Amino acid sequence: MKRYDLRNHGENFIPRLVELMNSEILPDENGIFLFEIGDFTSVQKVADSVKENNWTLMNSIKFNEVDWTVVVKKTKDQSLEPVAEESEAE
């Protein structure tokens, strides 16, 4: 589990969050991200980004009056795992 403070990116922190998830977080590992919420649209942007990237939003908490914390789990790529074939009964 790794923690990142993205407050210095203002409202444009999503590209950095995605970059960190892709380069620093291993499959089945969690990333903790702290960012400024502003008008709450940032919270929805995080949720949308998590869904688009097939990650899991583990937790989303208002940290104080201006900051928000999310915990995101990087899910293993299911397409890389072998799928067992079902045999047909004769």
Rosetta constraint file for C-alpha pairs under 8 A:
AtomPair CA 1 CA 25 HARMONIC 7.97 0.50
AtomPair CA 1 CA 29 HARMONIC 5.94 0.50
AtomPair CA 1 CA 30 HARMONIC 4.82 0.50
AtomPair CA 1 CA 31 HARMONIC 5.57 0.50
AtomPair CA 1 CA 32 HARMONIC 7.24 0.50
AtomPair CA 2 CA 25 HARMONIC 7.56 0.50
AtomPair CA 2 CA 30 HARMONIC 6.72 0.50
AtomPair CA 2 CA 31 HARMONIC 5.02 0.50
AtomPair CA 2 CA 32 HARMONIC 6.04 0.50
AtomPair CA 3 CA 31 HARMONIC 5.89 0.50
AtomPair CA 3 CA 32 HARMONIC 4.49 0.50
AtomPair CA 3 CA 33 HARMONIC 5.96 0.50
AtomPair CA 3 CA 34 HARMONIC 7.95 0.50
AtomPair CA 4 CA 31 HARMONIC 7.52 0.50
AtomPair CA 4 CA 32 HARMONIC 6.09 0.50
AtomPair CA 4 CA 33 HARMONIC 4.96 0.50
AtomPair CA 4 CA 34 HARMONIC 6.34 0.50
AtomPair CA 5 CA 33 HARMONIC 5.97 0.50
AtomPair CA 5 CA 34 HARMONIC 4.86 0.50
AtomPair CA 5 CA 35 HARMONIC 6.58 0.50
AtomPair CA 6 CA 10 HARMONIC 7.53 0.50
AtomPair CA 6 CA 13 HARMONIC 6.14 0.50
AtomPair CA 6 CA 16 HARMONIC 7.77 0.50
AtomPair CA 6 CA 17 HARMONIC 7.73 0.50
AtomPair CA 6 CA 33 HARMONIC 6.70 0.50
AtomPair CA 6 CA 34 HARMONIC 5.65 0.50
AtomPair CA 6 CA 35 HARMONIC 5.04 0.50
AtomPair CA 6 CA 36 HARMONIC 7.92 0.50
AtomPair CA 7 CA 13 HARMONIC 7.68 0.50
AtomPair CA 7 CA 34 HARMONIC 6.50 0.50
AtomPair CA 7 CA 35 HARMONIC 4.50 0.50
AtomPair CA 7 CA 36 HARMONIC 5.53 0.50
AtomPair CA 7 CA 67 HARMONIC 7.90 0.50
AtomPair CA 9 CA 13 HARMONIC 5.05 0.50
AtomPair CA 10 CA 35 HARMONIC 7.48 0.50
AtomPair CA 10 CA 36 HARMONIC 6.48 0.50
AtomPair CA 11 CA 36 HARMONIC 7.11 0.50
AtomPair CA 11 CA 37 HARMONIC 7.76 0.50
AtomPair CA 11 CA 38 HARMONIC 7.61 0.50
AtomPair CA 11 CA 42 HARMONIC 6.87 0.50
AtomPair CA 13 CA 17 HARMONIC 6.23 0.50
AtomPair CA 13 CA 35 HARMONIC 7.50 0.50
AtomPair CA 14 CA 18 HARMONIC 6.17 0.50
AtomPair CA 14 CA 45 HARMONIC 7.47 0.50
AtomPair CA 14 CA 46 HARMONIC 6.89 0.50
AtomPair CA 14 CA 49 HARMONIC 7.69 0.50
AtomPair CA 15 CA 19 HARMONIC 6.10 0.50
AtomPair CA 16 CA 20 HARMONIC 6.08 0.50
AtomPair CA 17 CA 21 HARMONIC 6.14 0.50
AtomPair CA 17 CA 33 HARMONIC 7.54 0.50
AtomPair CA 18 CA 22 HARMONIC 6.11 0.50
AtomPair CA 18 CA 49 HARMONIC 7.73 0.50
AtomPair CA 19 CA 23 HARMONIC 6.02 0.50
AtomPair CA 19 CA 24 HARMONIC 7.99 0.50
AtomPair CA 20 CA 24 HARMONIC 5.14 0.50
AtomPair CA 20 CA 25 HARMONIC 6.71 0.50
AtomPair CA 21 CA 25 HARMONIC 5.02 0.50
AtomPair CA 21 CA 26 HARMONIC 7.97 0.50
AtomPair CA 21 CA 31 HARMONIC 7.12 0.50
AtomPair CA 21 CA 74 HARMONIC 7.13 0.50
AtomPair CA 25 CA 29 HARMONIC 6.03 0.50
AtomPair CA 25 CA 30 HARMONIC 6.91 0.50
AtomPair CA 25 CA 31 HARMONIC 6.60 0.50
AtomPair CA 25 CA 74 HARMONIC 6.91 0.50
AtomPair CA 26 CA 74 HARMONIC 6.82 0.50
AtomPair CA 27 CA 73 HARMONIC 7.93 0.50
AtomPair CA 27 CA 74 HARMONIC 5.16 0.50
AtomPair CA 27 CA 75 HARMONIC 5.60 0.50
AtomPair CA 27 CA 76 HARMONIC 5.00 0.50
AtomPair CA 27 CA 77 HARMONIC 7.96 0.50
AtomPair CA 28 CA 73 HARMONIC 6.21 0.50
AtomPair CA 28 CA 74 HARMONIC 5.29 0.50
AtomPair CA 28 CA 75 HARMONIC 5.30 0.50
AtomPair CA 28 CA 76 HARMONIC 6.12 0.50
AtomPair CA 29 CA 73 HARMONIC 5.68 0.50
AtomPair CA 29 CA 74 HARMONIC 5.75 0.50
AtomPair CA 29 CA 75 HARMONIC 7.84 0.50
AtomPair CA 30 CA 71 HARMONIC 6.46 0.50
AtomPair CA 30 CA 72 HARMONIC 5.41 0.50
AtomPair CA 30 CA 73 HARMONIC 4.25 0.50
AtomPair CA 30 CA 74 HARMONIC 6.27 0.50
AtomPair CA 31 CA 71 HARMONIC 5.66 0.50
AtomPair CA 31 CA 72 HARMONIC 5.26 0.50
AtomPair CA 31 CA 73 HARMONIC 6.39 0.50
AtomPair CA 31 CA 74 HARMONIC 7.93 0.50
AtomPair CA 32 CA 69 HARMONIC 6.90 0.50
AtomPair CA 32 CA 70 HARMONIC 5.76 0.50
AtomPair CA 32 CA 71 HARMONIC 4.53 0.50
AtomPair CA 32 CA 72 HARMONIC 6.49 0.50
AtomPair CA 33 CA 69 HARMONIC 5.54 0.50
AtomPair CA 33 CA 70 HARMONIC 5.36 0.50
AtomPair CA 33 CA 71 HARMONIC 6.47 0.50
AtomPair CA 34 CA 67 HARMONIC 6.73 0.50
AtomPair CA 34 CA 68 HARMONIC 5.72 0.50
AtomPair CA 34 CA 69 HARMONIC 4.53 0.50
AtomPair CA 34 CA 70 HARMONIC 6.74 0.50
AtomPair CA 35 CA 67 HARMONIC 5.56 0.50
AtomPair CA 35 CA 68 HARMONIC 5.45 0.50
AtomPair CA 35 CA 69 HARMONIC 6.54 0.50
AtomPair CA 36 CA 42 HARMONIC 7.94 0.50
AtomPair CA 36 CA 66 HARMONIC 5.56 0.50
AtomPair CA 36 CA 67 HARMONIC 4.42 0.50
AtomPair CA 36 CA 68 HARMONIC 6.01 0.50
AtomPair CA 37 CA 41 HARMONIC 7.36 0.50
AtomPair CA 37 CA 42 HARMONIC 5.74 0.50
AtomPair CA 37 CA 43 HARMONIC 6.71 0.50
AtomPair CA 37 CA 66 HARMONIC 5.84 0.50
AtomPair CA 37 CA 67 HARMONIC 5.69 0.50
AtomPair CA 37 CA 68 HARMONIC 5.95 0.50
AtomPair CA 38 CA 42 HARMONIC 7.30 0.50
AtomPair CA 38 CA 66 HARMONIC 6.72 0.50
AtomPair CA 40 CA 44 HARMONIC 7.12 0.50
AtomPair CA 41 CA 45 HARMONIC 6.27 0.50
AtomPair CA 42 CA 46 HARMONIC 6.24 0.50
AtomPair CA 43 CA 47 HARMONIC 6.43 0.50
AtomPair CA 43 CA 68 HARMONIC 7.93 0.50
AtomPair CA 44 CA 48 HARMONIC 6.09 0.50
AtomPair CA 45 CA 49 HARMONIC 6.06 0.50
AtomPair CA 46 CA 50 HARMONIC 6.08 0.50
AtomPair CA 47 CA 51 HARMONIC 6.25 0.50
AtomPair CA 47 CA 57 HARMONIC 7.13 0.50
AtomPair CA 48 CA 52 HARMONIC 6.12 0.50
AtomPair CA 49 CA 53 HARMONIC 6.21 0.50
AtomPair CA 50 CA 54 HARMONIC 6.21 0.50
AtomPair CA 50 CA 55 HARMONIC 5.11 0.50
AtomPair CA 50 CA 56 HARMONIC 6.43 0.50
AtomPair CA 50 CA 57 HARMONIC 6.58 0.50
AtomPair CA 50 CA 72 HARMONIC 7.49 0.50
AtomPair CA 51 CA 55 HARMONIC 6.15 0.50
AtomPair CA 51 CA 56 HARMONIC 7.35 0.50
AtomPair CA 54 CA 74 HARMONIC 7.84 0.50
AtomPair CA 54 CA 75 HARMONIC 6.80 0.50
AtomPair CA 55 CA 72 HARMONIC 6.78 0.50
AtomPair CA 55 CA 73 HARMONIC 5.78 0.50
AtomPair CA 55 CA 74 HARMONIC 4.95 0.50
AtomPair CA 55 CA 75 HARMONIC 5.21 0.50
AtomPair CA 56 CA 72 HARMONIC 5.67 0.50
AtomPair CA 56 CA 73 HARMONIC 4.99 0.50
AtomPair CA 56 CA 74 HARMONIC 6.56 0.50
AtomPair CA 56 CA 75 HARMONIC 6.65 0.50
AtomPair CA 57 CA 70 HARMONIC 7.36 0.50
AtomPair CA 57 CA 71 HARMONIC 6.19 0.50
AtomPair CA 57 CA 72 HARMONIC 4.73 0.50
AtomPair CA 57 CA 73 HARMONIC 6.42 0.50
AtomPair CA 58 CA 70 HARMONIC 7.47 0.50
AtomPair CA 58 CA 71 HARMONIC 5.27 0.50
AtomPair CA 58 CA 72 HARMONIC 5.55 0.50
AtomPair CA 58 CA 73 HARMONIC 6.56 0.50
AtomPair CA 59 CA 69 HARMONIC 7.95 0.50
AtomPair CA 59 CA 70 HARMONIC 5.47 0.50
AtomPair CA 59 CA 71 HARMONIC 5.01 0.50
AtomPair CA 59 CA 72 HARMONIC 7.26 0.50
AtomPair CA 60 CA 68 HARMONIC 7.33 0.50
AtomPair CA 60 CA 69 HARMONIC 5.82 0.50
AtomPair CA 60 CA 70 HARMONIC 4.39 0.50
AtomPair CA 60 CA 71 HARMONIC 6.53 0.50
AtomPair CA 61 CA 68 HARMONIC 5.80 0.50
AtomPair CA 61 CA 69 HARMONIC 5.24 0.50
AtomPair CA 61 CA 70 HARMONIC 6.36 0.50
AtomPair CA 62 CA 67 HARMONIC 6.31 0.50
AtomPair CA 62 CA 68 HARMONIC 4.48 0.50
AtomPair CA 62 CA 69 HARMONIC 6.29 0.50
AtomPair CA 63 CA 67 HARMONIC 5.30 0.50
AtomPair CA 63 CA 68 HARMONIC 5.01 0.50
AtomPair CA 63 CA 69 HARMONIC 6.09 0.50
AtomPair CA 64 CA 68 HARMONIC 7.15 0.50
AtomPair CA 77 CA 81 HARMONIC 7.39 0.50
